[in-house]
């Protein structure tokens, strides 16, 4: 039997969700008077047959003394009603144990049920049947006599045992009082329920009435049906009533507490609706405004931000719903929520940690740079072994055009991550990194958050270009703002001022670049691991041009290798005569200029022409014009007082000419060439050192007191500074004053002390590249820089001869020539001896006239005194 809960508003007493139980009428109570307390309790004296048809019910327990409707849908149950009701109106209702079971068996039915009388049968248009039954008495099933097409069973009326005593009477009274209070507090209880409750005098009937109307599980109601001891049944029902009474009281308290907030919410709702109506009449209603809010809410849910971020977004979304679309604040909040929805809170790229593949990609995109590639592969290997580790922040340092940015792109390709690039050159506003506060009009998030939004993942490879060019002014210090971004222990909760909620940057691989680390603040340097990328040798440039630059420029200028072919001499011509740089950026521009010149000639030919253009050194000279760079060594170092030094600049290594001149004066020093304070101090130290060592060269130091010395560094429009020109200035001063020219193919670098010690300097790799490009054959280096030659390109080391020195005496012997220096010292010694002899001769010549004068003066004295004996 399939039962349906037929609701009747007039018979609902306590709970709206429970089946509506009808209380027996007064006539029914007269037909079935309650027995005396001493007798076994039964509902009435209606005779129950020994064999009854059994109608299974699910989800419903019928109690004696109640009237309730039931829906009958099973074919077997309908057949039972059709065949049995004409003979007898009494049937047995038994609840099945599993409500979902469609075809119950005798074992799936409870053994205790209720004998009921069918009062009315109603047939529905959909072939279902509804019946109204009146519970008569509890029955126990002894055995089933029929199972098809419906159940029949031998049954026996259950004998109930009444309660007695003062405790029992008091319990019944307390049960009645609590039931009355429960009905009064229940909002859905009918007025008739309280009247019925007060008219029930039998404790068993009272317990059954309350059990039928309480909100209990089927198993709990079945337990009450199977309880034959009235006293125990009353106690059990009393417990359920007490629990539900407490729940109702708590619900009323909560309802009372929130009544004011509900009223306030309703007030706001009505005001919003009125505001919408006003905006609609004024034509200010945003088209699809509600849909926009729904879309934003869905995008926020899809983004899956952290709970705190989602709560903040929903709060702003609620504000957005109350603000007119014409208000400036509306667009600001809308942009903020869209940013939160667009950020990749949970989206991450899966790393590809195949080291062989990473090595192939690095070799494909870059020539040479073996040390740098090895370090990058080590970095990826650590990521593979410890994916959650906090790796260092790599800083690629080198001159422009050596491929720092493209190395970052190669790392992203090797890992399979997105690549984002930011240039910090000239940034002075701290808000570019931390973002603006949303209190300002036109506020925007910082560039870090913007790039992550564009990348679409929370773990891109982010290249921070030119960190050495960050500025500082009244708007803040951007380099200090970067400290939190680049610190692996802090950036997992980076707070952008615009977002005002933390965002995890710990999964981002930050790679910074710089041309020169001297301008980077020490605190920022401490966050990074520096990887030096020196410039390229001529051999490297030739290979890069052949493998990368020429094919790319041919392709970009519409040429193919079938129409244009570059010779090795043409590439060498461009490298030697039209470029002078550490990188290859200018080299590519010059190659592009030649390709454009060839393209202009090819475009004038007929379409069927298959002429091959061979680019050689002559064609390069014709297209690019006169050579831009020539070697100045042969013309500038053959005179005394000129020395070639080596310098390190942010653009790579450079050669540096130092010239010294002397002329009559008062012993002053003049420094020109736009040199900085450090080089001025080096010049002063070199001059003082030569004065202290003048005696060892047999040079008259007094001569310098009557001479002014002028030290000049050509290319005066270019600022120069650094602690590596000391020995070059000392050598230039010695070369001039000793009248010895420096060897034409010698360059030097190193600092000098007043004691004559040569100190080590930096930038050896870049300086050696510059010396190689300039045609230098011999380089004089401090002894402590010997270990730095391991980082110099092997091909550069083969071209140069290195001389290591510890003091300035060794420098002069190598630069001026040992024999020439010894000859100059001997010449100075001979000149000094001649000068000493001349001084002695002049001194002796000055003594003889004084003796003659003294002899002539004696007689005059005697004659004057007249007493010659006074002198004895």
Secondary structure as GFF3:
##gff-version 3
##sequence-region A 1 872
A	DSSP	three_ten_helix	9	11	.	.	.	ID=ss1
A	DSSP	beta_strand	21	23	.	.	.	ID=ss2
A	DSSP	alpha_helix	26	31	.	.	.	ID=ss3
A	DSSP	beta_strand	51	57	.	.	.	ID=ss4
A	DSSP	beta_strand	66	72	.	.	.	ID=ss5
A	DSSP	alpha_helix	75	84	.	.	.	ID=ss6
A	DSSP	beta_strand	90	95	.	.	.	ID=ss7
A	DSSP	three_ten_helix	106	108	.	.	.	ID=ss8
A	DSSP	beta_strand	112	123	.	.	.	ID=ss9
A	DSSP	beta_strand	129	146	.	.	.	ID=ss10
A	DSSP	beta_strand	151	157	.	.	.	ID=ss11
A	DSSP	alpha_helix	166	185	.	.	.	ID=ss12
A	DSSP	alpha_helix	191	199	.	.	.	ID=ss13
A	DSSP	alpha_helix	203	213	.	.	.	ID=ss14
A	DSSP	alpha_helix	218	225	.	.	.	ID=ss15
A	DSSP	alpha_helix	230	282	.	.	.	ID=ss16
A	DSSP	alpha_helix	289	303	.	.	.	ID=ss17
A	DSSP	alpha_helix	307	322	.	.	.	ID=ss18
A	DSSP	alpha_helix	328	342	.	.	.	ID=ss19
A	DSSP	alpha_helix	355	365	.	.	.	ID=ss20
A	DSSP	alpha_helix	370	385	.	.	.	ID=ss21
A	DSSP	beta_strand	393	397	.	.	.	ID=ss22
A	DSSP	alpha_helix	404	415	.	.	.	ID=ss23
A	DSSP	beta_strand	419	423	.	.	.	ID=ss24
A	DSSP	alpha_helix	431	434	.	.	.	ID=ss25
A	DSSP	alpha_helix	447	455	.	.	.	ID=ss26
A	DSSP	beta_strand	461	465	.	.	.	ID=ss27
A	DSSP	three_ten_helix	467	469	.	.	.	ID=ss28
A	DSSP	beta_strand	472	473	.	.	.	ID=ss29
A	DSSP	beta_strand	476	477	.	.	.	ID=ss30
A	DSSP	alpha_helix	478	485	.	.	.	ID=ss31
A	DSSP	three_ten_helix	491	493	.	.	.	ID=ss32
A	DSSP	beta_strand	494	495	.	.	.	ID=ss33
A	DSSP	beta_strand	502	503	.	.	.	ID=ss34
A	DSSP	beta_strand	509	514	.	.	.	ID=ss35
A	DSSP	three_ten_helix	517	519	.	.	.	ID=ss36
A	DSSP	alpha_helix	522	525	.	.	.	ID=ss37
A	DSSP	beta_strand	528	532	.	.	.	ID=ss38
A	DSSP	alpha_helix	538	544	.	.	.	ID=ss39
A	DSSP	pi_helix	545	549	.	.	.	ID=ss40
A	DSSP	alpha_helix	550	556	.	.	.	ID=ss41
A	DSSP	beta_strand	564	566	.	.	.	ID=ss42
A	DSSP	alpha_helix	568	577	.	.	.	ID=ss43
A	DSSP	alpha_helix	585	603	.	.	.	ID=ss44
A	DSSP	beta_strand	613	615	.	.	.	ID=ss45
A	DSSP	alpha_helix	617	624	.	.	.	ID=ss46
A	DSSP	alpha_helix	633	636	.	.	.	ID=ss47
A	DSSP	beta_strand	642	649	.	.	.	ID=ss48
A	DSSP	beta_strand	652	664	.	.	.	ID=ss49
A	DSSP	beta_strand	669	672	.	.	.	ID=ss50
A	DSSP	alpha_helix	677	692	.	.	.	ID=ss51
A	DSSP	three_ten_helix	694	697	.	.	.	ID=ss52
A	DSSP	alpha_helix	701	704	.	.	.	ID=ss53
A	DSSP	beta_strand	707	712	.	.	.	ID=ss54
A	DSSP	alpha_helix	726	737	.	.	.	ID=ss55
A	DSSP	beta_strand	746	748	.	.	.	ID=ss56
A	DSSP	beta_strand	751	752	.	.	.	ID=ss57
A	DSSP	beta_strand	758	759	.	.	.	ID=ss58
A	DSSP	alpha_helix	764	774	.	.	.	ID=ss59
A	DSSP	beta_strand	778	782	.	.	.	ID=ss60
A	DSSP	three_ten_helix	783	791	.	.	.	ID=ss61
A	DSSP	alpha_helix	794	799	.	.	.	ID=ss62
A	DSSP	beta_strand	801	805	.	.	.	ID=ss63
A	DSSP	alpha_helix	808	816	.	.	.	ID=ss64
A	DSSP	alpha_helix	818	865	.	.	.	ID=ss65
A	DSSP	three_ten_helix	868	871	.	.	.	ID=ss66
###
